[in-house]
Amino acid sequence: MRDLVLIGGGHAHVHVLKQFGEKPLQDARVTLVGRDVETPYSGMIPGFVAGHYSFEECHIDLARLCARSGARLVHAEATGIDRTGRRVLLKDQPAVTYDLLSIDVGSAPNVGAIAGAEQWAIPVKPIAELGRRWLEFSERMKTWQGPLNVTVIGGGAGGVELALAIDHRLREVAKAASLQVTLATKDEILVGQAAAAHRRLRAIFLRRGIRLLEHAAAERIERGAVQLEGGQWHQADAVFVVTEASAAPWFTGTGLPLDERGFLAVDDTLASTGDPRIFAAGDCATMLEHRRPKAGVFAVRQGPPLADNLRRVLRGEPARPFVPQRRHLSILGTGDGRAVATRGAWAIEGRWVWWWKDHIDRKWMRMYR
Ligand SMILES: Cc1cc2nc3c(=O)[nH]c(=O)nc-3n(C[C@H](O)[C@H](O)[C@H](O)COP(=O)(O)OP(=O)(O)OC[C@H]3O[C@@H](n4cnc5c(N)ncnc54)[C@H](O)[C@@H]3O)c2cc1C
């Protein structure tokens, strides 16, 4: 019996679990090491903040998925890998041994880069934590009187969707508040997306009265205020940080090759470039030959080739290379039951675009829930 160990219940690993459940390998045992038993589906989180989905609708219960797939679940946080002894080291629990290992633990916004963020900002990752924090926060806002300034820092797809979702939800629940949502970002919004998408989103921000501050990196957060580039302070009763993804610090201790930002370096089969027994996918991995943005859509797409390659290696066959799509459809919910879809140079907006996104997301969730 060989042990395939999966660290993290990310988007690619839920597919691996399902696939091994449907077609089990006679002589392989699958173990998932997961820090959170309920893993969020990132595509639906802004919809959860906006009030369109319940907590259950946008989370996958890994205990049930493992039970259905015949996999063992170890509810623990991985803290390192002893590659000589082939063991995954866990926080407060005995290590788990592996013959083949795969890592899909995601990423977290780099809060350390903004002074005071760790103390004063509401972290958006782990997203499971954001779910709980958001429910508490929106509950408190129901009785808020007078000015309410909420700042989202980070103008990528996650930050843009979150700012729009927060604005929509708080206008519904904080009836006695005079709300001002601000999105502040270091460069422009949606770097790397089409100019048409920038135009549409800027127009939506203007229409909704959400203040958009581009080329305004946050430098410091204190109680009730954010300091932006140039030294100006802005009032902020709550701050959400959705800045550039950073890698888990424990990767450095594994001795595995990392990219320049500390993410696990993998080849075009998703195997580590320094250890053929270790695979990695999703945000935590960088395909050196095919670099793509750190986005859930790529983690989802890596599920099938990852499952296939883990199976091949367990059977003693060579892993197969794959090339991730270069252009992808990105649909950003605007929180108010509408959405903007963008691919290549075009962008379209409408209520039907939200229905389309909702259909795609619910369909994906149905496969794993
Ligand atoms: C607010 C917000 C909205 C977003 N919206 C979108 C969107 O609409 N579309 C899109 O494509 N992307 C979106 N993103 C980006 C998206 O969240 C990530 O790209 C995506 O979640 C990455 O998936 P993953 O499989 O790599 O990891 P994750 O989904 O982050 O999963 C990681 C898993 O690993 C577990 N884990 C972590 N560390 C450990 C450990 N040490 N030991 C054991 N388990 C561990 C976690 O519990 C979790 O289950 C959004 C991000 C944010 C913050």
Ligand as a Chemical Component Dictionary entry (heavy atoms), coordinates in Angstrom:
data_LIG
# 
_chem_comp.id                   LIG 
_chem_comp.type                 NON-POLYMER 
_chem_comp.pdbx_formal_charge   0 
_chem_comp.three_letter_code    LIG 
# 
loop_
_chem_comp_atom.comp_id 
_chem_comp_atom.atom_id 
_chem_comp_atom.alt_atom_id 
_chem_comp_atom.type_symbol 
_chem_comp_atom.charge 
_chem_comp_atom.model_Cartn_x 
_chem_comp_atom.model_Cartn_y 
_chem_comp_atom.model_Cartn_z 
_chem_comp_atom.pdbx_ordinal 
LIG C1  C1  C 0 -12.031 38.108 -1.671 1  
LIG C2  C2  C 0 -11.429 37.249 -2.757 2  
LIG C3  C3  C 0 -12.165 36.959 -3.898 3  
LIG C4  C4  C 0 -11.617 36.183 -4.929 4  
LIG N1  N1  N 0 -12.385 35.946 -6.026 5  
LIG C5  C5  C 0 -11.861 35.212 -7.025 6  
LIG C6  C6  C 0 -12.640 34.931 -8.197 7  
LIG O1  O1  O 0 -13.793 35.351 -8.314 8  
LIG N2  N2  N 0 -12.075 34.176 -9.179 9  
LIG C7  C7  C 0 -10.801 33.695 -9.077 10 
LIG O2  O2  O 0 -10.332 33.000 -9.999 11 
LIG N3  N3  N 0 -10.050 33.918 -7.980 12 
LIG C8  C8  C 0 -10.531 34.676 -6.961 13 
LIG N4  N4  N 0 -9.768  34.935 -5.861 14 
LIG C9  C9  C 0 -8.433  34.313 -5.770 15 
LIG C10 C10 C 0 -8.626  32.922 -5.178 16 
LIG O3  O3  O 0 -9.065  33.030 -3.847 17 
LIG C11 C11 C 0 -7.384  32.054 -5.179 18 
LIG O4  O4  O 0 -6.707  32.194 -6.389 19 
LIG C12 C12 C 0 -7.795  30.587 -5.000 20 
LIG O5  O5  O 0 -8.505  30.418 -3.789 21 
LIG C13 C13 C 0 -6.586  29.695 -5.008 22 
LIG O6  O6  O 0 -6.999  28.370 -4.866 23 
LIG P1  P1  P 0 -6.038  27.318 -4.256 24 
LIG O7  O7  O 0 -6.567  25.976 -4.623 25 
LIG O8  O8  O 0 -4.642  27.599 -4.651 26 
LIG O9  O9  O 0 -6.086  27.532 -2.668 27 
LIG P2  P2  P 0 -7.244  27.875 -1.650 28 
LIG O10 O10 O 0 -8.560  27.951 -2.274 29 
LIG O11 O11 O 0 -6.765  29.058 -0.877 30 
LIG O12 O12 O 0 -7.243  26.599 -0.701 31 
LIG C14 C14 C 0 -6.175  26.316 0.151  32 
LIG C15 C15 C 0 -6.598  25.236 1.122  33 
LIG O13 O13 O 0 -5.447  24.804 1.839  34 
LIG C16 C16 C 0 -5.706  24.780 3.240  35 
LIG N5  N5  N 0 -4.444  25.095 3.900  36 
LIG C17 C17 C 0 -3.749  26.251 3.837  37 
LIG N6  N6  N 0 -2.596  26.138 4.517  38 
LIG C18 C18 C 0 -2.566  24.865 4.997  39 
LIG C19 C19 C 0 -1.630  24.133 5.776  40 
LIG N7  N7  N 0 -0.479  24.691 6.180  41 
LIG N8  N8  N 0 -1.916  22.857 6.097  42 
LIG C20 C20 C 0 -3.078  22.283 5.687  43 
LIG N9  N9  N 0 -3.999  22.922 4.959  44 
LIG C21 C21 C 0 -3.745  24.196 4.612  45 
LIG C22 C22 C 0 -6.798  25.831 3.461  46 
LIG O14 O14 O 0 -7.540  25.494 4.596  47 
LIG C23 C23 C 0 -7.616  25.683 2.165  48 
LIG O15 O15 O 0 -8.569  24.658 2.302  49 
LIG C24 C24 C 0 -10.295 35.695 -4.815 50 
LIG C25 C25 C 0 -9.551  35.978 -3.662 51 
LIG C26 C26 C 0 -10.103 36.750 -2.650 52 
LIG C27 C27 C 0 -9.272  37.045 -1.435 53 
# 
loop_
_chem_comp_bond.comp_id 
_chem_comp_bond.atom_id_1 
_chem_comp_bond.atom_id_2 
_chem_comp_bond.value_order 
_chem_comp_bond.pdbx_ordinal 
LIG C1  C2  SING 1  
LIG C2  C3  SING 2  
LIG C2  C26 DOUB 3  
LIG C3  C4  DOUB 4  
LIG C4  N1  SING 5  
LIG C4  C24 SING 6  
LIG N1  C5  DOUB 7  
LIG C5  C6  SING 8  
LIG C5  C8  SING 9  
LIG C6  O1  DOUB 10 
LIG C6  N2  SING 11 
LIG N2  C7  SING 12 
LIG C7  O2  DOUB 13 
LIG C7  N3  SING 14 
LIG N3  C8  DOUB 15 
LIG C8  N4  SING 16 
LIG N4  C9  SING 17 
LIG N4  C24 SING 18 
LIG C9  C10 SING 19 
LIG C10 O3  SING 20 
LIG C10 C11 SING 21 
LIG C11 O4  SING 22 
LIG C11 C12 SING 23 
LIG C12 O5  SING 24 
LIG C12 C13 SING 25 
LIG C13 O6  SING 26 
LIG O6  P1  SING 27 
LIG P1  O7  DOUB 28 
LIG P1  O8  SING 29 
LIG P1  O9  SING 30 
LIG O9  P2  SING 31 
LIG P2  O10 DOUB 32 
LIG P2  O11 SING 33 
LIG P2  O12 SING 34 
LIG O12 C14 SING 35 
LIG C14 C15 SING 36 
LIG C15 O13 SING 37 
LIG C15 C23 SING 38 
LIG O13 C16 SING 39 
LIG C16 N5  SING 40 
LIG C16 C22 SING 41 
LIG N5  C17 SING 42 
LIG N5  C21 SING 43 
LIG C17 N6  DOUB 44 
LIG N6  C18 SING 45 
LIG C18 C19 SING 46 
LIG C18 C21 DOUB 47 
LIG C19 N7  SING 48 
LIG C19 N8  DOUB 49 
LIG N8  C20 SING 50 
LIG C20 N9  DOUB 51 
LIG N9  C21 SING 52 
LIG C22 O14 SING 53 
LIG C22 C23 SING 54 
LIG C23 O15 SING 55 
LIG C24 C25 DOUB 56 
LIG C25 C26 SING 57 
LIG C26 C27 SING 58 
# 
